[in-house]
Structure formats: C-alpha cells, structure tokens
C-alpha cells in the first residue's frame, strides 16, 4: 500500500515548521519519544490525498487497488470528484473510487460515514455504495448501512464520489454481536448551555448558597431536583475557557470548561445538563382503526389470551406515569378535555406534572406547573408532537368502542410533561435531563400510586444523577421501562441501559427486529415497535389551520412504541396480582417467564426475547430467585482488559440466599474472580461483583471471540445459571494494521501556535508507529498525533485517525523538564464515547499542523 511504503521508508524524520522549528536552545536535550499502537481492525485507503502531496505526483486515472479488510474493521479514506485547492493554499487530488475486499457472514453489518473536507454540509455530497456490483445506496450513501441477510462470502465494497468535492469517510464493518458503536465523529450530545447538575451531601446546598464561598462567584443555585441533587446555572458574566481548548468560543465548550473548573477548583461533583428527545418516527396518515390488521401489535404479544386470563381486571387501579410530551387536550392551559380514548383514565391529583423549563416551554406559563397538556408548537403548529398521547394510548386507551384499545385499558395514566420545544430550531419533543430527574423523583417521593414509569425517550450518555433517580424509583417499588434506542446497532442508549431499568427494543409486523432498533446492552427484551413505513396506530392530536385542536389517530414507529407495550403488560399483570413488584417482574423477565421462545431468543443480542403477554399473566405469581448481572453483556478488548460486573440477587424476602451450586463454566480464554481477585468456588455466597478478563493470546485474529460464562446457583428451592455473554474483538495481530501517515504534534499547552510547538512524522513498522521529538524547551505541552487524509493541513478531524496522550478524548498536559519522557498512545478512526471521555468536547475541529499558513504551501518533504 502507498501509505505503508512511504511511512516506513523515512525513519523518524523531523519536519521543521514555519513557526521556528527548533523550539528551544541547543542546550536543551530533553525530549519525548514513544510508540503509537494502531487499534485492532484499523485499515486505511490506499491513495488518500496526503500521500499524493507527499509524493508530489498526480494519481493516474482509473480505480485504485482493492484493499483487504478484516471483520471487524474501521477503515478511513478520502475521495473527491474533482481536484482543486483549499482556501489555505493546500491542494487536493481527483480520486473518485475506493474498493475494499472482505469475507462476510450472515449477520455482519456495515456503516458508511462521510465528512466534507471543506466544512460543507454532508447533504452536498453525491456518493454511492456498491456491494458486489449491487448498488445499495446512491445519491448520498453517507450514513447508510445494513446487515448481511445471507452468507455473502467474499464481498467487495465500492465507494464512488460523484459530486460535492473532497471528503473523508469511514467504512465500519462488524459482526452483529459487536457492542461497539460505529461512530467516527467526536460525540457532541446536546446540552443546556450555562447549566449543570451538582450532586453531593446535603451540606453542599448550604455551602453553595453561602455568600462567602468562592464557588458562588462562578455558579448560582437554581433548584433542587432530588435528594442531594441540584440544578445550578453559571453566574452571569463569568467566562471560563480552558487554556487547552484551542481557543474555541463555542458556548457549549465554555459550559464544559465551567463544569471542569467547578470540579477541579472547587471539588464539586458536577455534570452537564444534557438534552434528550423522543424515540419515534414522524406520524403517518390518520388511520381508520376498523381494519383488523391495525391490531397486529396486540396479536403479536398474544394479548387476547392475556385478557382472558386476567379475568375482569385489566390494570384497574394501577398507576402509570408517562413521562413524555404531555397529554393531548383541546384546552392545553387546563387539566381537562383529554383525548376521547383516554379521558376517563387520566387522573388529576394536583401537584407539579409539567416539568419543562421556561426556555423549552411554550404553554404560556412560566416554568413547571400542574398542567401537563401538550401546547401547540408556535413555530410550526402542524408539527406539534402528541407523542406522549400515542404512548399513553398503547398502555391504557379505553375499551369504549371507538379508536383503539390499550393493553391495560383500566389503568390510570399520570401524564408528566418532560419534553418541550427546543430553543434552537424549534424542534418538538426535546427536554433537559434535569427536568427528567426532577419528574422521576417527584413520582417516587410525592405520588403514592405510581407503579410503573414509562420513558419513551433517550439519547443521553451514561449519567450518574439519572442512574440515582431510577435506582430510587426501583428501591421504592416502581418499575422503570425505557425505549432501547433507534440507532440500529448495539450502542448503549440511556436511560434504557441504566442498571435496573428495563430497556425495550422494537419488532416489525413480521416479528423481526426493526431495522432502526438497537440491540445488546440497552435491550432486555423486545416488543412491537413497527417498521418505518408500517407503524403502530394509536391516539394522537391534530392542529387545524386556524389553530384549533381535535382528537385524532396516527401511525408511529420506534422503540418509543415498544416500551409502552412492556409498561402496559406490567400494569395488566399487577391488576391481576397487586402483590407483584418491580423486582419480581425483573426476576420473571430474566427467568424467561415473560417472553416466547423464538428466533429472537438470543440473550446476547435481545435479552429475554419477544414479549408474550399471555405467558406474563400466566406466570404473574411466580417469583423465582434470580441473579442478575450489569452490564448484561461484557465487551473486552483483545489486549486483555478487565471488566467489573455488578451482581444483584432478586428474591422473596423469606427465601434463602442463593449460593454458587457448582463450578462456574469459564471458557479457557477467560478468568473470573471476585472483587478481591479470588476464584468463585462452590458454596460461595453470590458476590456483589465479579471481574472478567481475557487472555490476549487466546483471541483469534480473523473473527471476534463470543463466549458465555455460566455461574450455577441455588437456594435449595430455585436453581439456575447466571449467564454473562462476553464479546472480544478479533486480535488482528497480522501486522496489517495501518492508519496512514501520522503527524505527531507536541503543542505548547498555552498557545498551540507558539514557536515551541513541534511536528514530526512517525515511522511505521509492522502495524505500529514510533516517534521521537528531541531538544525541547522545558514547559507544559499537549501531545497528539493523527492523519491528514484530505491534505487540508488539519489532523484528528472527524473521519481521520487520532491519538491523544494519555487517552484519545481525554488529553492531559505533560510537563517537560530535563529528562526524556516515554509516552505511548493508541490511534484509531473511531472516537471515544462520552463515558470514556468523561466530558464531551464541543466545537473541536482537529489540530492544525504547524507551518500551514493560509495562502502558502507548507513544507511537505519528508527530509532525510
């Protein structure tokens, strides 16, 4: 490959920059050196633009050589339908086609992401994707992907640039069992600017409100949203911007810098106030419900049989808190006039039920109030979302000879409004996590008749204050059910992936996993969600041209629709047996007593499988002793990482504690211990946590290692196996790993453009890079490395390989004194998750390579 030939032939070559090059006196002899590991499965395009610039040649016309890639793999590349020059004087070549060869099996998935090199919108690109001469996406194939439906064997991917100028891309290929998110972009979850959530002991509240506290100069208390949990806002006029932010003035970046300051300077446990959204498609045409085929979702979960088994109690007296967009009413400013299919099941107990903050609220009342009606969206009345009404209808639409029938059609609905209208763009169905936390704590503390909370929403990273709120609800006997996500992969979506929350994936009318539905960590079972063009019908609302409101019905699809099926079945079960608890339901779920045995009974991917309401009602009084594990599925790296798994015993209070009843079945590649490193032995008590690690030498090169650890347990009455699926990415030790030419930058921590900043090219050898930077002036620096695939003079952009010390996404300042430093990094085209980064990074657009001034062509020769 050209990348390998060029980078491996130059050794460790110093590139003097246009900023002065040396960065210190000749007496300075301290330096930095180390290795840059290439993540397993990483490959690079064979003719990206930076290689063209380095060789100072024009690429010949025609297609390039096909690059072989493994499974899983993440491959970065460059394409352009034309050649031209960027605004900074650097050029880019014509390169219209790239091809990749891979051996696929049924269930493998692929995903293509594109990033215009000029900063233009992705929609301007014209890109096609072809598999074995079959064009699977055209016009704009960026963001397209799929699952191999039958054994494909040798497959060739062809990516073609037809218009739109230069762009970077990442082609990801993975087995379906992989839990990793296929995302090559720096995560930028939406948040509320200038706000944070602070947690800690009660003493923090009085301390923060003390006028003598230095922290009060940067923050103000806004409200309590739960025990030891406060929403705070940035003191007006305060400017907090990290010295290593690269100079960004993005308000989101300033919010993160302010939060980091509260953590570092004042020791506060602070988190961003993230935004989240509903998880459903846009509504379809107003349906005519007389058609029996529109009841497919109820038939799929055997609801008629369940109703017969339930006798005459179909959720009567069971309280379901629907935390969503509020409830349809023809008079949104009053607690009345609800949808005709829900009017008798919506109760009014007073108190706060609308938790939407003023800048997301459009109901004419300042801040939280007691009226959870869905107001008309001012900017676009016809687009007003009645998502919460649709969700509530699936759970408890009345059996009143009109419209639809809910699963637990005698249950009580408590509508909570936590989703409003976003202040940027006017998007409906957007909320702040502080409002959601406040609502969950309200249902836990101030409502005696909430039995289950339905959260048909998501899009949050893992978030401790939200985990604490759902934990409190569970401890108070409230079941929390959440939508499992609509990204169509195994990435974890929160709150569904929270411990003790029941996450729900979606099926289609044909009983298959919906193309958009997540699986894996966020999904404990499946329920009907509909296909994108064939959703589920239920109650909705309509806004006329004159602004009047009327009852309506609509088709919606999404994991938002799957979650209320589970909440409704729980209400139906509890209506039959009021002694049923959230813990008992979770035990029944893990034991397989709530689902049918089908092709979707794959625990690693779909948890317990497809919901079966008749099975659930049949087993309503069963309470087996069950041991649960969180996370439900463990993912390890091929280098031998360890993962801590929390265990929980679910049992009747009178039941004996379970013991390990036999030798654990541990595949040869793995080690299983308790928290203290001791093996798990027969007759041991079930520990609070176990640690799982893998022997890296046992991980195969060509395919991932997918195994299952079994721990048998028994309390003398109930016996079962705790099953912990474990996934390990393929080792890929062949020496074929390649992430392209890597620039290594040692940047002055206080001024990236300082003459002290330095640049070198790393040398490549057998799947690894090495670098050395000598004669550095003492001081504080940032160490980063990455590719410049599009030759625009910037590394670490979305779609380019990137390494930061000590971890990508969590760079730290290093101090250089009078001794050499050995600093190692890892590079990849993938980007870390928020959980790995700790805090997101907003407005980051990569690192300019020193010496790239606008209007000039920088020195690109490799030296000697």
Helices and strands as residue ranges (DSSP letters): H 2-9, E 13-14, E 32-38, E 42-44, H 49-55, E 67-68, E 73-79, E 84-85, E 91-92, E 97-104, E 109-116, G 122-124, E 126-131, E 134-137, E 145-147, E 153-163, E 167-174, E 191-199, H 203-209, G 214-217, E 219-226, E 229-234, H 251-266, E 269-278, G 292-295, H 296-300, H 303-310, E 319-324, G 358-360, G 381-383, H 387-396, E 412-417, E 420-421, E 428-432, H 433-445, E 452-455, E 457-458, H 464-475, E 479-483, E 502-507, E 525-528, E 536-543, E 549-556, H 559-576, H 582-590, H 603-606, H 613-618, E 626-630, E 633-636, E 642-650, E 659-660, E 670-674, E 689-694, G 696-698, E 705-714, E 719-728, E 743-748, E 758-761, E 763-764, E 768-773, E 779-786, E 794-795, E 802-804, E 806-807, E 810-811, E 814-816, E 821-822, E 825-827, H 834-837, E 847-848
